[in-house]
Amino acid sequence: LNLLVWDSHKHQETVKTCQELGIQIAAYSPIGQGLLTDNLTETKFQSIRAVKMTGVKYPDLVPLRSQLERLSKKYQCTMAQVAINWVKAHGAVPLIGCRSVDQVKDVAASIKKSLTNEEVQELDNVSLGLSLFDRPLHRRCLFVVFISVLQLAYYTEHWYHRWKQFWSGGAGNNNKKKKIT
């Protein structure tokens, strides 16, 4: 759940169903892997994984980023803090990965902020519809199969080494009898 995917009917339907069933939503990537932060440049934009996965173009982000920037100036905070508060306003728990102490401080500062209902609606209106729910079913299935094969390979290799270690006497076991004194 983030501003990059909100304008997807299927995504909103899923969120609504979760809320009706009392399922707490954990918002993965509320700042869009950096696309919704202050320091995004066109150069940085090209290296972000979400750009490659979704096919979003830099000009597509301009209205959304402009609205985030306007609200960040109003509240004297960062664009990331506004994006995080948008997620909280929709009743979700934001999951944020921090790579530095400054990022941790930025996220912690977002706790003190909140958006008005009108501001949340303004952001909803400029959000994008990059949800994977809207991708063709065969592409989503291929993705799930690919991830499943990677998991299978990992667990097969992991269990192979554990099995090999078990049958060879275990790690640190040099098969010597201990002398009892």
C-alpha positions as CSV (number, residue, x, y, z in Angstrom):
1,L,0.0,0.0,0.0
2,N,1.6,3.2,-1.2
3,L,0.8,6.2,-3.4
4,L,2.2,4.4,-6.4
5,V,-0.5,1.7,-6.4
6,W,-3.5,3.3,-4.8
7,D,-5.3,4.3,-8.1
8,S,-5.9,0.6,-8.9
9,H,-9.5,-0.6,-8.5
10,K,-8.4,-4.1,-7.7
11,H,-5.9,-2.8,-5.1
12,Q,-8.5,-0.7,-3.4
13,E,-11.0,-3.6,-3.4
14,T,-8.4,-5.8,-1.7
15,V,-7.7,-3.1,0.9
16,K,-11.5,-2.7,1.5
17,T,-12.0,-6.4,1.9
18,C,-9.1,-6.7,4.4
19,Q,-10.6,-3.8,6.4
20,E,-14.0,-5.4,6.4
21,L,-12.6,-8.7,7.7
22,G,-10.5,-7.0,10.3
23,I,-7.2,-7.9,8.7
24,Q,-4.4,-5.5,9.5
25,I,-2.6,-4.3,6.4
26,A,1.1,-4.0,6.4
27,A,2.2,-1.4,3.9
28,Y,5.3,-2.6,2.1
29,S,7.4,0.2,0.7
30,P,5.3,3.2,1.7
31,I,7.9,5.6,0.2
32,G,8.0,3.6,-3.1
33,Q,11.6,2.5,-2.8
34,G,12.7,6.1,-2.8
35,L,10.4,7.4,-5.5
36,L,8.4,9.4,-3.0
37,T,11.3,11.1,-1.2
38,D,12.9,14.5,-1.3
39,N,16.3,13.6,-2.8
40,L,15.0,11.8,-6.0
41,T,16.8,12.9,-9.1
42,E,16.3,11.6,-12.7
43,T,19.7,9.9,-12.4
44,K,18.6,8.1,-9.2
45,F,15.2,7.4,-10.7
46,Q,16.8,5.2,-13.4
47,S,18.5,2.9,-10.9
48,I,15.4,2.2,-8.7
49,R,14.1,-1.4,-9.0
50,A,10.4,-0.3,-8.9
51,V,10.9,1.7,-12.0
52,K,12.1,-1.3,-13.9
53,M,9.4,-3.5,-12.6
54,T,6.4,-1.1,-13.2
55,G,7.6,0.8,-16.3
56,V,6.8,4.1,-14.6
57,K,8.2,7.2,-16.3
58,Y,9.6,10.2,-14.4
59,P,7.0,12.6,-15.8
60,D,4.3,10.3,-14.4
61,L,5.5,11.1,-10.9
62,V,5.5,14.9,-11.2
63,P,1.9,15.6,-10.1
64,L,2.2,13.2,-7.1
65,R,5.6,14.5,-6.1
66,S,4.4,18.1,-6.4
67,Q,1.6,17.4,-4.0
68,L,3.9,15.6,-1.6
69,E,6.3,18.5,-1.8
70,R,3.5,21.1,-1.1
71,L,2.4,19.2,2.0
72,S,5.9,18.7,3.2
73,K,6.6,22.4,3.0
74,K,3.2,23.1,4.8
75,Y,4.1,20.8,7.7
76,Q,7.9,21.5,7.6
77,C,8.7,17.8,7.1
78,T,10.0,15.5,4.4
79,M,8.1,14.1,1.5
80,A,8.7,10.6,3.0
81,Q,7.0,11.7,6.2
82,V,4.0,12.8,4.2
83,A,3.9,9.5,2.3
84,I,4.1,7.5,5.5
85,N,1.3,9.5,7.1
86,W,-0.8,8.9,4.0
87,V,-0.4,5.2,4.6
88,K,-1.3,5.5,8.3
89,A,-4.4,7.6,7.3
90,H,-5.6,4.5,5.4
91,G,-5.3,2.4,8.5
92,A,-2.2,0.5,7.4
93,V,1.1,-0.2,9.3
94,P,4.0,1.2,7.3
95,L,7.0,-1.2,6.9
96,I,10.0,1.0,6.3
97,G,13.5,-0.1,5.6
98,C,16.1,2.3,6.9
99,R,19.7,2.3,5.7
100,S,21.0,5.1,7.9
101,V,20.5,6.8,11.2
102,D,19.1,9.9,9.4
103,Q,16.5,7.7,7.8
104,V,15.5,6.3,11.2
105,K,15.2,9.8,12.6
106,D,13.1,10.8,9.6
107,V,10.7,7.9,10.1
108,A,10.5,8.5,13.8
109,A,9.6,12.2,13.2
110,S,6.7,11.1,11.0
111,I,4.9,9.7,14.1
112,K,4.2,13.2,15.3
113,K,2.5,14.2,12.1
114,S,-1.0,13.6,10.6
115,L,-2.8,14.6,7.5
116,T,-6.3,16.0,7.3
117,N,-9.0,14.0,5.4
118,E,-8.9,16.6,2.7
119,E,-5.1,16.2,2.3
120,V,-5.5,12.4,2.2
121,Q,-8.1,12.8,-0.6
122,E,-5.9,15.2,-2.5
123,L,-3.1,12.6,-2.5
124,D,-5.5,9.8,-3.4
125,N,-6.5,11.9,-6.4
126,V,-2.9,12.2,-7.8
127,S,-1.9,8.6,-6.9
128,L,-0.8,6.2,-9.5
129,G,-2.2,2.8,-10.5
130,L,1.0,0.7,-10.7
131,S,-0.5,-2.3,-8.9
132,L,0.7,-5.7,-9.9
133,F,-3.0,-6.8,-9.5
134,D,-3.6,-5.1,-12.9
135,R,-0.9,-7.1,-14.7
136,P,-2.1,-10.0,-16.9
137,L,-2.7,-13.2,-15.0
138,H,0.0,-15.1,-16.9
139,R,2.7,-12.6,-15.9
140,R,1.7,-12.8,-12.2
141,C,1.7,-16.6,-12.4
142,L,5.1,-16.6,-14.0
143,F,6.4,-14.3,-11.2
144,V,5.0,-16.6,-8.5
145,V,6.5,-19.7,-10.2
146,F,9.9,-17.9,-10.5
147,I,9.9,-17.0,-6.8
148,S,8.8,-20.5,-5.9
149,V,11.7,-22.0,-7.9
150,L,14.1,-19.7,-6.2
151,Q,12.8,-20.8,-2.8
152,L,12.9,-24.4,-3.8
153,A,16.5,-24.1,-4.9
154,Y,17.5,-22.3,-1.7
155,Y,15.8,-24.9,0.6
156,T,17.2,-27.8,-1.4
157,E,20.7,-26.5,-1.2
158,H,20.2,-25.7,2.5
159,W,18.9,-29.2,3.4
160,Y,21.5,-30.9,1.2
161,H,24.3,-29.3,3.2
162,R,22.6,-30.2,6.5
163,W,22.1,-33.8,5.3
164,K,25.7,-34.0,4.1
165,Q,26.9,-32.6,7.4
166,F,24.8,-35.1,9.4
167,W,26.0,-38.1,7.6
168,S,29.6,-37.0,7.7
169,G,29.6,-36.8,11.5
170,G,28.5,-33.2,11.9
171,A,30.4,-30.0,12.2
172,G,33.1,-29.9,14.8
173,N,32.7,-33.6,15.4
174,N,36.1,-35.2,14.7
175,N,34.9,-38.7,15.8
176,K,37.5,-39.0,18.5
177,K,36.6,-40.7,21.7
178,K,36.9,-38.5,24.7
179,K,39.3,-39.7,27.4
180,I,37.5,-40.0,30.8
181,T,39.7,-38.9,33.7
